[in-house]
Amino acid sequence: MVQSFLPACMRIRHYVLDWLSSTEGSGRKLPSSREIAARFNVSQPTVVKALQELIREGFLINLPRVGIFSNPDRVGSRKKLWGIVLGDGRWSYLTGEAVMVIFRMTENLMRRDSRYRLKVITMGETMDEEEGWPELSMLSGIFWWIPEDEMLPAIGKLAKTVPVVVVGKQCDEVPCFCRDYNEENYRIASRMLADGCRRLVLVKPDMEVEAAIAGVERACREANADFPEGCVLGNDSASLRDLERMVGLGMTPDGIIFNVPPQEYIPMLNENPAFADAVFYCDAAHITGEWKFRGYTGGVDYDGIAPFLADCLEHPHDKKCMKQIVPFHLEHV
């Protein structure tokens, strides 16, 4: 069953335009309206309506009793079409980190060949419980930013027909670039403890939670510092109340590690004098001018991995395209 969030005509239009991009300018015959109707589980009149629009726009040429063909003059020579998918494919927003890695990777690809094209994929046009995403198989390669866990098996199947690179999530069946929250938080917490902090709090990430906690625990053990279970918070209103209770009980943390954007916490940290001497860690991409920040910043070196991401899409069978831990840097502010 196709998981559709777009009208049928729009899904067919996306499919045909992607197919056209794969023709590299040659006049190729389009699959029949019956085949397309079966693929999308729609009526043939619906397919005909979508194709007629593309014929009027000049993308397709209708030769009576012969078939419908791509129009080389309209399509041009698009050597490769790269797809970009964000999360579950229905995101309508971007984090600073996502913008950074997508820009660096796509910039690297576009500089390699001026004929390359990019398409942001909306999964409403593609998902099928049995086949995965059959329409994506005509793309030259797909860059996937932090897919949902339940999507990973289908991504593995898709990777058998089209190169896929996953960033921000571990995936055993495709090249993936992910963060090592255990090692990152160990380095961050060790630096804070060395600076004199003794009561740390972790605002945990949305994924790899156990690894993130383990990194802070390891650093605290080595420094003979306590890190009780209550010092792990989330990015929600309940956690904000927990932090307020810590302050009220005279247990204000002197070091807070943010593995998520800290916007919900900023008003409290700015306004409560109990945090005047606290030290923070936050990814540089999430620090804004509204925060009276002091402590450590860091993040992933996307400039460094962007060429490697592009290589994995262009040369998917290269043995070096395996699971990679993205490099992490830590700086004092």
C-alpha positions as CSV (number, residue, x, y, z in Angstrom):
1,M,0.0,0.0,0.0
2,V,1.4,3.3,-1.0
3,Q,1.7,5.9,1.8
4,S,0.5,8.9,-0.1
5,F,0.6,12.5,1.1
6,L,0.4,14.1,-2.4
7,P,-2.3,14.0,-4.9
8,A,-2.0,11.2,-7.5
9,C,-1.4,13.5,-10.4
10,M,1.5,15.2,-8.5
11,R,3.1,11.9,-7.6
12,I,2.9,10.8,-11.2
13,R,4.4,14.1,-12.3
14,H,7.3,13.7,-9.9
15,Y,7.8,10.1,-11.2
16,V,7.9,11.2,-14.9
17,L,10.2,14.2,-14.3
18,D,12.6,11.9,-12.5
19,W,12.4,9.4,-15.3
20,L,13.1,12.2,-17.8
21,S,16.1,13.3,-15.9
22,S,17.5,9.8,-16.2
23,T,17.2,9.8,-20.0
24,E,20.2,12.2,-20.4
25,G,18.6,14.0,-23.3
26,S,17.8,11.0,-25.5
27,G,14.3,10.4,-26.8
28,R,13.1,7.4,-24.8
29,K,9.7,5.8,-24.7
30,L,7.8,6.3,-21.5
31,P,6.2,3.3,-19.7
32,S,2.6,2.9,-20.8
33,S,-0.3,4.5,-18.9
34,R,-1.4,1.1,-17.8
35,E,2.0,0.3,-16.3
36,I,2.1,3.7,-14.5
37,A,-1.5,3.3,-13.3
38,A,-0.6,-0.1,-11.8
39,R,2.6,1.3,-10.2
40,F,0.6,4.0,-8.3
41,N,-2.7,2.0,-7.9
42,V,-4.7,4.7,-9.7
43,S,-7.0,4.8,-12.7
44,Q,-5.7,5.2,-16.3
45,P,-7.6,8.5,-16.8
46,T,-5.7,9.9,-13.8
47,V,-2.4,9.0,-15.5
48,V,-3.5,10.4,-18.8
49,K,-4.4,13.7,-17.1
50,A,-1.0,14.0,-15.6
51,L,0.8,13.1,-18.8
52,Q,-1.3,15.5,-20.9
53,E,0.0,18.4,-18.6
54,L,3.6,17.3,-19.3
55,I,2.9,17.1,-23.0
56,R,1.5,20.6,-23.0
57,E,4.6,21.8,-21.1
58,G,6.8,20.2,-23.7
59,F,8.5,17.6,-21.5
60,L,6.9,14.8,-23.5
61,I,6.0,14.1,-27.1
62,N,2.9,12.0,-28.0
63,L,3.2,10.0,-31.2
64,P,-0.2,8.5,-31.9
65,R,-0.3,4.7,-32.1
66,V,3.4,4.6,-31.2
67,G,3.6,5.9,-27.6
68,I,4.8,8.9,-25.5
69,F,8.5,9.8,-25.6
70,S,10.8,12.2,-23.8
71,N,11.5,15.5,-25.6
72,P,15.3,15.9,-25.8
73,D,15.0,19.6,-26.6
74,R,13.0,20.3,-23.5
75,V,14.7,17.9,-21.1
76,G,18.3,18.7,-22.0
77,S,21.2,16.7,-20.9
78,R,21.0,16.2,-17.2
79,K,23.8,13.8,-16.5
80,K,22.8,12.9,-12.9
81,L,19.9,13.7,-10.6
82,W,20.7,13.5,-6.9
83,G,17.9,13.1,-4.3
84,I,17.9,14.6,-0.8
85,V,15.7,13.2,1.9
86,L,15.3,14.7,5.4
87,G,14.1,12.5,8.3
88,D,10.9,10.7,7.4
89,G,10.6,12.7,4.2
90,R,7.9,15.1,5.5
91,W,10.0,17.6,7.4
92,S,9.1,21.2,6.7
93,Y,11.9,22.7,8.7
94,L,15.7,22.5,8.9
95,T,18.1,22.7,11.8
96,G,21.3,24.7,11.5
97,E,23.3,21.4,11.4
98,A,21.2,20.0,8.6
99,V,21.6,23.2,6.5
100,M,25.3,23.1,7.0
101,V,25.9,19.4,6.0
102,I,23.4,19.6,3.0
103,F,25.0,22.8,1.7
104,R,28.6,21.5,2.0
105,M,27.8,18.1,0.4
106,T,25.7,19.5,-2.4
107,E,28.1,22.3,-3.1
108,N,30.8,19.6,-3.5
109,L,28.7,17.6,-5.9
110,M,27.7,20.6,-8.1
111,R,31.2,21.7,-8.5
112,R,32.2,18.4,-10.0
113,D,29.8,18.6,-12.9
114,S,27.6,21.6,-14.0
115,R,25.0,19.2,-15.4
116,Y,24.2,17.6,-12.0
117,R,20.7,18.4,-10.6
118,L,19.3,18.1,-7.0
119,K,15.9,17.2,-5.9
120,V,14.4,17.4,-2.3
121,I,12.3,14.3,-2.0
122,T,8.9,14.3,-0.3
123,M,8.2,10.7,0.8
124,G,4.5,11.0,0.1
125,E,5.2,10.3,-3.5
126,T,7.1,7.1,-2.9
127,M,6.7,4.9,0.2
128,D,5.4,1.3,-0.4
129,E,5.2,-1.2,2.4
130,E,6.3,-4.1,0.2
131,E,8.7,-2.5,-2.3
132,G,10.0,0.5,-0.3
133,W,10.4,3.4,-2.7
134,P,10.3,2.1,-6.3
135,E,10.2,5.6,-7.8
136,L,13.5,6.6,-6.2
137,S,15.4,3.8,-8.1
138,M,15.8,6.0,-11.1
139,L,17.9,8.6,-9.2
140,S,21.6,8.6,-9.5
141,G,22.1,8.7,-5.7
142,I,20.3,9.7,-2.5
143,F,21.6,11.7,0.5
144,W,19.5,10.8,3.6
145,W,19.7,13.0,6.7
146,I,18.8,11.2,9.9
147,P,16.1,8.7,8.7
148,E,13.6,7.2,11.1
149,D,14.6,3.8,12.6
150,E,11.7,2.0,11.0
151,M,12.8,3.2,7.6
152,L,16.3,1.6,7.8
153,P,15.3,-1.9,6.4
154,A,13.6,-0.3,3.4
155,I,16.6,1.9,2.8
156,G,18.8,-1.2,2.8
157,K,16.6,-2.6,0.0
158,L,16.6,0.6,-1.9
159,A,20.4,0.7,-1.8
160,K,20.6,-2.4,-3.9
161,T,19.3,-0.4,-6.9
162,V,20.6,3.2,-6.2
163,P,23.4,4.5,-4.1
164,V,22.3,5.8,-0.7
165,V,24.4,7.6,1.9
166,V,22.9,8.1,5.4
167,V,24.2,10.8,7.7
168,G,23.4,11.0,11.4
169,K,22.2,7.5,11.9
170,Q,23.9,4.0,12.0
171,C,22.8,1.8,9.1
172,D,24.6,-1.5,8.5
173,E,23.6,-1.9,4.9
174,V,24.6,1.5,3.4
175,P,27.4,3.9,3.8
176,C,26.7,6.0,6.8
177,F,28.3,8.8,8.7
178,C,27.2,9.1,12.4
179,R,28.3,10.8,15.6
180,D,30.0,9.0,18.5
181,Y,28.1,10.5,21.4
182,N,29.9,8.3,23.8
183,E,33.3,9.6,22.9
184,E,32.1,13.2,22.3
185,N,30.4,13.5,25.7
186,Y,33.4,11.8,27.4
187,R,35.7,14.5,26.0
188,I,33.3,17.3,26.9
189,A,32.6,16.1,30.5
190,S,36.3,15.4,31.1
191,R,37.2,19.0,30.2
192,M,34.4,20.4,32.4
193,L,35.5,18.3,35.3
194,A,39.1,19.3,34.8
195,D,38.0,22.9,35.0
196,G,36.4,22.3,38.4
197,C,32.8,21.3,37.7
198,R,31.5,18.7,40.0
199,R,27.7,18.6,39.4
200,L,27.0,17.9,35.7
201,V,23.7,17.6,33.9
202,L,23.2,16.1,30.5
203,V,20.3,17.2,28.2
204,K,20.3,14.0,26.2
205,P,20.1,13.7,22.4
206,D,17.1,12.3,20.5
207,M,19.1,9.2,19.4
208,E,22.0,7.2,20.8
209,V,20.8,8.1,24.3
210,E,22.6,5.2,26.0
211,A,25.9,6.1,24.4
212,A,25.5,9.8,25.3
213,I,24.9,8.9,28.9
214,A,27.7,6.4,29.0
215,G,30.3,9.0,27.9
216,V,29.4,11.4,30.8
217,E,29.4,8.5,33.3
218,R,32.8,7.4,32.2
219,A,34.3,10.8,32.6
220,C,32.7,11.2,36.1
221,R,34.0,7.8,37.3
222,E,37.5,8.8,36.3
223,A,37.2,12.1,38.2
224,N,35.5,10.5,41.2
225,A,32.5,12.7,40.6
226,D,28.8,11.8,41.0
227,F,26.5,11.6,38.1
228,P,23.1,10.3,39.4
229,E,20.2,9.2,37.2
230,G,18.3,12.4,37.9
231,C,21.0,14.5,36.1
232,V,19.8,13.2,32.7
233,L,17.2,15.6,31.3
234,G,15.2,15.8,28.1
235,N,14.2,18.7,25.9
236,D,10.7,19.2,27.3
237,S,8.7,21.1,29.9
238,A,9.0,18.3,32.5
239,S,12.8,18.5,32.4
240,L,12.7,22.2,32.8
241,R,10.7,21.8,36.0
242,D,13.2,19.2,37.1
243,L,16.0,21.7,36.6
244,E,14.1,24.3,38.6
245,R,13.7,21.8,41.4
246,M,17.4,21.2,41.5
247,V,18.0,24.9,41.9
248,G,15.3,25.2,44.6
249,L,17.0,22.3,46.6
250,G,20.4,24.0,46.3
251,M,21.7,21.4,43.8
252,T,22.2,23.8,40.9
253,P,24.5,22.1,38.3
254,D,27.7,23.9,37.5
255,G,28.0,22.2,34.1
256,I,25.3,21.4,31.6
257,I,26.0,19.4,28.4
258,F,23.4,20.1,25.6
259,N,23.2,17.4,23.0
260,V,20.1,19.1,21.5
261,P,19.2,22.7,20.6
262,P,18.9,24.5,24.0
263,Q,16.2,27.1,23.1
264,E,13.7,25.9,25.7
265,Y,16.3,26.3,28.5
266,I,17.8,29.7,27.5
267,P,15.4,32.0,29.4
268,M,16.0,30.2,32.6
269,L,19.7,30.1,32.2
270,N,19.8,33.8,31.4
271,E,17.5,35.0,34.1
272,N,18.3,32.8,37.1
273,P,21.3,34.1,39.0
274,A,22.0,30.5,40.2
275,F,23.5,29.8,36.8
276,A,25.8,32.9,36.8
277,D,29.0,30.8,37.1
278,A,27.8,27.6,35.3
279,V,29.7,26.2,32.3
280,F,27.8,25.0,29.3
281,Y,28.5,22.8,26.2
282,C,26.5,23.2,23.0
283,D,27.1,22.6,19.3
284,A,28.2,25.8,17.7
285,A,25.4,25.6,15.2
286,H,22.8,25.9,18.0
287,I,24.3,28.9,19.9
288,T,22.4,32.2,19.2
289,G,22.9,35.8,20.3
290,E,20.1,35.6,22.8
291,W,22.1,33.3,25.1
292,K,24.7,34.6,27.5
293,F,26.8,31.6,26.7
294,R,30.1,30.6,28.3
295,G,31.9,27.3,28.2
296,Y,32.6,25.0,25.3
297,T,31.3,24.7,21.8
298,G,31.9,22.0,19.2
299,G,30.4,20.1,16.4
300,V,31.1,18.1,13.3
301,D,33.6,19.0,10.7
302,Y,31.2,18.9,7.7
303,D,33.7,20.7,5.5
304,G,36.0,17.7,6.0
305,I,33.5,15.0,5.3
306,A,31.6,16.7,2.4
307,P,34.0,15.5,-0.3
308,F,33.8,12.0,1.2
309,L,30.0,12.0,1.1
310,A,30.1,13.1,-2.5
311,D,32.6,10.3,-3.3
312,C,30.3,7.7,-1.8
313,L,27.4,8.8,-4.0
314,E,29.5,8.9,-7.2
315,H,31.5,5.7,-6.4
316,P,29.2,3.6,-4.2
317,H,31.2,0.4,-4.7
318,D,34.4,1.9,-3.3
319,K,35.5,-0.2,-0.3
320,K,36.2,3.0,1.7
321,C,32.5,3.8,1.6
322,M,31.6,2.1,4.9
323,K,30.4,3.2,8.3
324,Q,32.3,6.3,9.4
325,I,32.4,8.3,12.6
326,V,32.3,12.0,11.7
327,P,35.2,14.0,13.2
328,F,34.3,16.2,16.2
329,H,36.0,19.3,17.5
330,L,35.8,21.0,20.9
331,E,36.6,24.6,21.7
332,H,36.6,26.8,24.8
333,V,34.7,30.1,24.6
